[in-house]
Amino acid sequence: MKSESEEFCKSCFDKYLNELLPDSNFVWKEVEQIHEPPEFYLTVDDVKYAVEVTRLFLKTDVGTKSALPVGIVTDLIRRFVIDDVETIAKNNHFLQGAYLVIFSKPITNFTQVKDLIQDALLSYISATQDVSKTPPRVVYEHGRQKCSIEKIHAEDDKVVMGGPIISRWEDEALIECQQLLDNRLSDKEKRLRKICFPKILLLHNKYHFAELQTKKKCISNE
């Protein structure tokens, strides 16, 4: 079974080809071997191509065996705040009011410090349950990585999250995007070196810190 990215790229490219070459015949064949390239074979009229799919995304380290895409890390932290901190505070009957937890950036080695952050957040919630509103307090700080909490009102009993806020200057995004693209192309070149058919590489863009023009600059440099 192919991944969501693989099916998405196949569908988009198939649509593009049908619009570009409306009189041609296209036949897709899914390759079943796990971890072996390519993902698909595509026959256009009488010419057979090997089609490989790759994703362009930024990873960050949260103390797992391998780095994860930033979007997944953000979701992990969000679930930590909502599922763990809010649930524990409710179950212990000291969640009185609405709290906002903000992460400035994804926390490096998050799995190693999340208990420390959780204890600090719960301690703050418990200590402020009888007041209606409080100023923000930083409960964890490591360089530019910060976690803060504040009580925003006393109307609802909940914990909500803001951030992590992740951004890039245009020059930073160009350099980072170029490096990611170079790495992916180099990896795919090695994986496909034994394939004798002409090759097509479909790139699923999951790098969200650069505008389209910046990405076009990276591709034009290849």
PyMOL commands that set and color helices and strands:
alter all, ss='L'
color gray80, all
select helices_A, chain A and resi 4-20+70-91+110-127+170-191+212-220
alter helices_A, ss='H'
color red, helices_A
select strands_A, chain A and resi 26-30+40-44+47-56+59-60+68-69+98-103+137-142+145-153+158-162+199-205
alter strands_A, ss='S'
color yellow, strands_A
deselect
rebuild
show_as cartoon
